[in-house]
Amino acid sequence: MNRSLLFWLLLLLLWLIFTWWCCTTYLCGVGPVAAAPVETCDTSLKARDGNFSEKSDYNLRFLRSQYNNLDYGSPVANVLKKTADYLSKNPERSLTVTGTYESDETNSSILPNLGLARANKVKSILTSLGAPSKQINTAARIDTSACYSYDQRSKEDRNRLSGNSNASGRNGINRIDTLDSGISLAFGALTVADDRIKDIYDRLRAEPMTVYFDTNAESLNLNAQQKQDVADIRYYLDNVDGSMIEISGHTDNVGNQAYNVNLSKERAEFVKDYFNRNAELSNSQMEAAGYGPNKPKTSNATAEGKAQNRRVEVTFK
């Protein structure tokens, strides 16, 4: 084979390779798969219902595993104020405030989960701005793609807020994760779940929520059912006009009668204050009373009986 023919065969082979590459890359739809677009978090706060529409480019922000929102600026404040005004002027409409949380966050609240606690905090802001409590529902959503950044406060402030003397973020740096997309708002027609209201009332009248205390102790450690009870009580008080709960303190029969009555009243007041601070229950809808050893749940003859009698009961009046 002469060199001229070999040259032309080689040139043809190169041309075929080049043509195949062009086809697969640009013409035949078989080329490299385009990279998936980078997902970005939506950190806006929107309130939309019919002709009503308000938006802030920023949402309410929460420290990781916390439910008290961080300070927010005027765009968020404007959305919340106009939302409260809209609800007040439209009593047939309702708003559901949904709180976002991640499953690996620690629930520091006395509600069933951190999402509900965050939504409950925003509900309290709205009611303080004039929105009727009955028109606001709360819900929670686990969101593994929630938008987190890092708090820019000073090290001292971050540690103070977290209660941790050596707080660190996910990447090991000395910052606390901050949830930037903690709340969403959705409107709907006003409805009241009468069956739920009846079930809550019947259950707590038959079996009051009961918190037990060790001797001379005044701390609370609520279990999952008790946290659900708190959420149900809040729902009932918000939706039943004129409703109230009684928080009654009780002791065993050890010690002085007058001392025990006073101690039981202090425990009831403690629970009342605790509910107000941590679940936003209104003080005007709670009444605290102390009965000392006068209403035992069971006999004081045994240590187990005494422990059951050292309690605070929460029920409807």
C-alpha positions in Angstrom: 0.0 0.0 0.0 1.5 3.3 -1.0 1.9 6.2 1.5 -0.7 8.4 -0.3 -3.5 5.8 0.2 -2.5 5.2 3.8 -2.7 9.0 4.5 -6.2 9.2 3.1 -7.4 6.2 5.0 -6.1 7.7 8.2 -7.7 11.0 7.5 -11.0 9.2 6.8 -10.8 7.4 10.1 -10.2 10.7 12.0 -13.1 12.3 10.2 -15.5 9.4 11.2 -14.3 9.7 14.8 -14.9 13.4 14.8 -18.3 13.1 13.2 -19.4 10.5 15.8 -18.2 12.8 18.7 -20.1 15.8 17.3 -23.3 13.7 16.9 -23.3 12.2 20.3 -22.4 15.5 22.0 -24.6 18.0 20.2 -27.0 16.3 17.8 -28.1 12.9 18.9 -29.1 13.5 22.5 -26.7 11.0 23.9 -23.9 13.3 25.1 -22.8 14.1 28.6 -25.7 14.7 31.1 -25.9 18.3 32.2 -25.2 18.9 35.9 -28.2 19.2 38.1 -29.0 22.7 39.1 -27.9 23.6 42.6 -30.8 23.8 44.9 -31.2 27.0 46.9 -33.3 27.5 50.0 -36.3 29.7 50.0 -35.9 31.9 53.0 -38.8 34.2 52.2 -42.0 34.6 54.3 -45.2 34.9 52.3 -48.8 35.6 53.3 -51.2 35.3 50.4 -55.0 35.0 50.4 -57.0 36.2 47.4 -56.2 39.8 46.8 -54.1 39.9 50.0 -50.4 39.4 49.4 -47.4 40.3 51.5 -43.9 39.0 51.3 -40.5 39.4 53.1 -37.3 38.1 51.5 -36.4 36.9 55.0 -38.2 34.5 57.3 -38.3 34.2 61.1 -35.0 32.7 62.3 -34.5 30.2 65.2 -31.3 28.9 66.8 -30.9 25.2 66.4 -33.0 23.2 69.0 -34.6 26.5 70.2 -38.1 27.8 69.7 -37.8 31.4 70.7 -37.2 33.3 67.5 -34.3 35.6 67.0 -34.8 39.3 66.4 -36.3 40.1 63.0 -36.3 43.2 60.9 -39.1 45.5 59.6 -39.9 43.4 56.5 -40.9 40.4 58.6 -42.6 42.7 61.1 -44.6 44.2 58.3 -45.8 40.8 57.0 -46.9 39.8 60.5 -48.7 43.1 61.3 -50.6 43.1 58.0 -51.4 39.4 58.4 -52.9 40.1 61.9 -54.9 43.0 60.5 -56.2 40.9 57.6 -57.4 38.2 60.0 -59.0 40.7 62.3 -60.9 42.2 59.3 -61.9 38.8 57.8 -63.3 36.7 60.6 -64.4 33.9 58.2 -60.7 33.2 57.3 -58.2 31.2 59.2 -54.4 31.0 59.1 -52.2 27.9 59.7 -48.8 28.7 60.9 -46.4 25.7 60.2 -43.1 25.4 62.1 -40.2 23.7 60.4 -37.8 21.5 62.3 -35.3 18.7 61.7 -35.6 15.3 63.4 -32.2 15.5 65.0 -32.9 18.7 66.8 -33.5 18.6 70.6 -37.0 19.5 71.6 -36.4 22.1 74.3 -40.1 23.0 74.5 -43.1 21.6 76.5 -45.0 20.9 73.3 -44.9 17.6 71.3 -42.2 18.8 68.9 -40.1 21.8 68.1 -42.1 22.7 64.9 -45.2 23.2 67.0 -43.3 25.2 69.6 -42.0 27.5 66.9 -45.4 27.9 65.3 -46.9 28.6 68.7 -44.4 31.3 69.3 -45.4 33.0 66.0 -49.1 32.6 66.8 -48.4 34.5 70.0 -46.8 37.3 68.1 -49.8 37.5 65.8 -52.3 37.6 68.6 -50.2 40.3 70.3 -50.7 42.3 67.1 -54.5 41.9 67.3 -55.2 38.7 65.4 -58.0 36.6 67.0 -56.4 33.5 68.5 -59.4 31.4 67.3 -58.5 32.1 63.7 -54.9 30.8 64.0 -54.0 27.1 63.9 -50.5 25.6 64.4 -48.8 22.7 62.6 -45.4 21.2 62.2 -43.3 19.8 59.4 -40.0 17.9 59.4 -37.8 19.3 56.7 -34.4 17.7 56.2 -33.6 20.4 53.5 -34.3 23.3 55.9 -32.2 26.4 55.3 -29.5 26.7 58.0 -26.8 29.2 58.3 -24.7 30.4 61.3 -25.6 33.0 63.9 -23.4 36.0 63.6 -23.6 37.1 67.2 -20.6 37.4 69.5 -19.3 34.2 71.1 -20.5 35.3 74.5 -24.1 36.0 73.2 -24.2 32.7 71.4 -23.1 30.7 74.4 -25.5 32.6 76.6 -28.4 31.9 74.3 -27.6 28.2 74.0 -26.7 27.6 77.6 -23.5 26.1 76.4 -20.1 27.4 77.5 -18.4 25.9 74.5 -21.0 26.0 71.7 -20.0 24.8 68.2 -21.7 24.5 64.9 -21.9 21.6 62.5 -18.5 22.2 61.0 -16.8 22.4 64.3 -16.4 26.1 64.3 -17.5 28.2 67.2 -21.0 29.2 65.9 -24.5 28.0 66.5 -26.6 26.7 63.6 -29.5 29.1 62.7 -32.7 28.0 61.0 -33.4 30.7 58.3 -36.7 29.2 57.0 -38.6 28.4 60.2 -42.2 29.4 59.4 -44.7 29.1 56.6 -48.2 30.7 56.4 -51.3 29.3 54.7 -54.9 30.6 54.7 -58.2 28.8 54.5 -61.8 28.9 55.6 -62.4 29.1 59.3 -63.5 25.8 60.8 -63.5 24.5 64.3 -62.9 20.8 65.1 -65.9 20.4 67.5 -65.1 16.6 67.8 -61.6 17.4 69.0 -62.8 20.0 71.4 -65.3 17.5 73.0 -62.6 14.8 73.1 -60.2 17.1 74.9 -62.7 18.2 77.4 -64.0 14.7 78.2 -60.6 13.3 78.5 -59.1 15.9 80.8 -62.2 16.1 82.9 -62.2 12.3 83.4 -58.4 12.1 83.9 -56.7 15.4 84.6 -53.2 16.1 83.3 -51.0 15.2 86.3 -47.5 16.4 87.1 -45.6 14.7 89.9 -43.1 16.4 92.2 -40.4 15.0 94.5 -40.4 16.3 98.0 -39.7 20.0 98.0 -39.0 19.9 94.2 -40.4 22.5 91.8 -39.0 21.4 88.4 -41.0 19.9 85.5 -40.0 17.1 83.2 -43.0 16.4 81.0 -43.4 13.1 79.0 -44.7 12.9 75.5 -48.4 12.5 76.6 -48.1 15.5 78.9 -46.7 17.6 76.1 -49.6 16.6 73.9 -51.9 17.5 76.8 -50.4 21.0 76.8 -51.0 21.3 73.1 -54.6 20.2 73.5 -55.3 22.5 76.4 -53.9 25.4 74.3 -56.2 24.4 71.4 -59.3 24.2 73.7 -58.6 27.6 75.4 -58.2 29.2 72.0 -61.4 27.9 70.6 -63.9 27.9 73.4 -65.0 31.3 74.6 -64.8 31.9 78.3 -62.9 28.6 78.9 -60.5 28.3 81.9 -58.3 25.6 83.5 -57.7 25.0 87.1 -54.2 24.1 88.2 -54.5 22.5 91.6 -51.5 21.6 93.8 -51.5 18.7 96.3 -49.0 17.2 98.8 -48.7 14.1 100.9 -49.4 14.3 104.7 -45.8 14.7 105.8 -45.2 17.9 107.8 -47.2 20.8 108.9 -50.7 21.3 107.4 -50.3 25.0 106.8 -46.9 24.5 105.3 -48.3 21.8 102.9 -51.2 24.0 101.8 -48.7 26.8 101.0 -46.3 24.5 99.3 -49.1 23.1 97.1 -50.2 26.6 96.1 -46.6 27.5 95.2 -46.3 24.4 93.0 -49.6 25.3 91.3 -48.4 28.8 90.7 -45.1 27.5 89.4 -46.9 25.3 86.8 -49.1 28.2 85.8 -46.1 30.5 85.3 -44.3 27.7 83.4 -47.3 27.2 81.1 -47.4 31.0 80.5 -43.7 31.3 79.7 -43.3 28.1 77.7 -46.6 27.5 76.0 -48.0 31.0 75.8 -51.1 30.1 77.8 -52.9 33.2 79.0 -52.7 33.9 82.8 -56.3 35.1 82.6 -57.4 31.6 81.5 -55.6 29.8 84.3 -56.4 29.6 88.0 -54.0 28.2 90.5 -55.2 26.6 93.8 -53.4 24.8 96.7 -55.1 22.0 98.6 -52.2 20.6 100.6 -52.9 17.0 101.8 -56.7 17.5 101.8 -57.4 15.7 98.5 -55.2 12.7 98.4 -55.2 10.6 95.2 -54.4 7.4 97.2 -53.4 6.4 100.7 -50.4 8.1 102.3 -49.6 4.8 104.2 -46.8 3.9 101.7 -44.0 5.7 100.1 -45.6 5.0 96.7 -48.8 6.5 97.8 -47.1 9.6 99.1 -45.3 10.0 95.8 -48.7 9.9 93.9 -50.2 12.5 96.2 -47.3 15.0 95.6 -48.8 16.3 92.4 -50.3 19.1 90.4 -53.5 18.4 88.4 -54.6 20.4 85.4 -58.3 20.2 84.3 -61.1 22.4 83.0 -63.2 24.5 85.3 
